[in-house]
Amino acid sequence: MVLSKKAGRLTGSPELTLKLDSLELGGRTYVLDSYPFRVTGRSKTQTTKTDATRGAEAGLVAGAATASGANGGGNPEGMLTDAAIGAGIGTLVSGASPGPGIWIPSES
């Protein structure tokens, strides 16, 4: 293994670079000279954006539902605050969840 890098907590992509330097076959070891094989995984940036957006949407819906009961109309400032809180929670959830992994197909 030449390089192994995880995705960041909220953004970035995992990377893995491999290079074969020997092969053991039938009890014998053969020295190899190969080019590095590099694989980059899916970025976590889009996942974080999606989690934050879904959290904001949930906060907005919850704020609208609770504000519309007493006075018949939602409070725009309160709904925006609820959306911001939801976006923050979504971002925290994304940061706490593991990043995307790397998959190398057989015979690559």
C-alpha positions as CSV (number, residue, x, y, z in Angstrom):
1,M,0.0,0.0,0.0
2,V,1.3,3.4,-1.0
3,L,-1.4,5.8,0.2
4,S,-4.6,5.4,2.3
5,K,-6.7,8.5,3.0
6,K,-10.2,8.7,4.6
7,A,-12.8,11.2,3.6
8,G,-13.1,14.2,6.0
9,R,-15.9,14.5,8.5
10,L,-18.0,16.7,6.2
11,T,-16.3,16.9,2.9
12,G,-13.7,15.1,0.8
13,S,-13.2,11.7,-0.8
14,P,-11.4,8.6,0.4
15,E,-8.4,7.5,-1.7
16,L,-6.4,4.3,-1.9
17,T,-3.2,3.8,-3.9
18,L,-1.7,0.3,-4.2
19,K,1.5,-0.9,-5.9
20,L,2.5,-4.5,-6.3
21,D,6.2,-5.2,-5.6
22,S,6.2,-9.0,-5.3
23,L,4.1,-12.1,-6.0
24,E,4.3,-15.4,-4.2
25,L,3.5,-18.4,-6.3
26,G,4.2,-22.0,-5.6
27,G,6.5,-21.2,-2.6
28,R,8.6,-18.8,-4.7
29,T,8.7,-15.0,-4.5
30,Y,8.9,-13.0,-7.8
31,V,9.9,-9.4,-7.7
32,L,7.5,-7.1,-9.7
33,D,7.8,-3.6,-11.0
34,S,4.3,-2.1,-11.4
35,Y,2.6,1.2,-11.7
36,P,0.6,2.5,-8.8
37,F,-3.2,1.7,-8.9
38,R,-5.2,4.6,-7.5
39,V,-8.9,4.5,-6.6
40,T,-10.9,7.5,-5.4
41,G,-14.2,7.0,-3.6
42,R,-17.4,8.9,-3.6
43,S,-17.2,12.4,-2.1
44,K,-18.9,13.1,1.3
45,T,-19.7,16.7,0.3
46,Q,-22.9,15.9,-1.5
47,T,-24.1,13.6,1.4
48,T,-23.5,16.5,3.9
49,K,-25.4,19.0,1.7
50,T,-28.3,16.5,1.4
51,D,-28.4,15.9,5.2
52,A,-28.3,19.6,5.9
53,T,-31.1,20.3,3.3
54,R,-33.3,17.5,4.7
55,G,-32.8,18.8,8.2
56,A,-33.7,22.3,7.2
57,E,-36.8,21.0,5.4
58,A,-37.9,19.0,8.5
59,G,-37.3,22.0,10.7
60,L,-39.3,24.3,8.4
61,V,-42.2,21.8,8.3
62,A,-42.1,21.4,12.1
63,G,-42.0,25.2,12.6
64,A,-44.9,25.8,10.2
65,A,-47.0,23.1,11.9
66,T,-46.5,24.4,15.4
67,A,-46.9,28.0,14.5
68,S,-50.1,27.7,12.5
69,G,-52.2,26.3,15.3
70,A,-52.9,29.3,17.5
71,N,-53.0,32.3,15.2
72,G,-53.9,30.7,11.9
73,G,-50.6,31.6,10.2
74,G,-46.9,30.7,10.6
75,N,-44.3,33.1,12.1
76,P,-41.7,33.6,9.3
77,E,-38.9,34.4,11.7
78,G,-39.6,31.4,13.9
79,M,-39.9,29.1,10.9
80,L,-36.5,30.3,9.6
81,T,-35.0,29.7,13.0
82,D,-36.4,26.2,13.0
83,A,-35.0,25.6,9.5
84,A,-31.6,26.8,10.6
85,I,-31.7,24.5,13.7
86,G,-32.8,21.6,11.4
87,A,-29.9,22.3,9.0
88,G,-27.5,22.3,11.9
89,I,-28.8,19.0,13.2
90,G,-28.5,17.5,9.7
91,T,-24.9,18.7,9.4
92,L,-24.1,17.2,12.8
93,V,-25.6,13.9,11.8
94,S,-23.5,13.9,8.6
95,G,-20.4,14.6,10.6
96,A,-21.1,11.8,13.0
97,S,-21.8,9.2,10.3
98,P,-19.0,7.3,8.6
99,G,-17.8,8.5,5.2
100,P,-18.1,6.6,2.0
101,G,-15.8,3.6,1.5
102,I,-13.8,2.4,-1.5
103,W,-14.6,-0.6,-3.5
104,I,-12.1,-2.3,-5.8
105,P,-13.6,-4.7,-8.3
106,S,-12.0,-8.1,-8.6
107,E,-9.3,-8.5,-11.2
108,S,-8.7,-4.7,-11.4
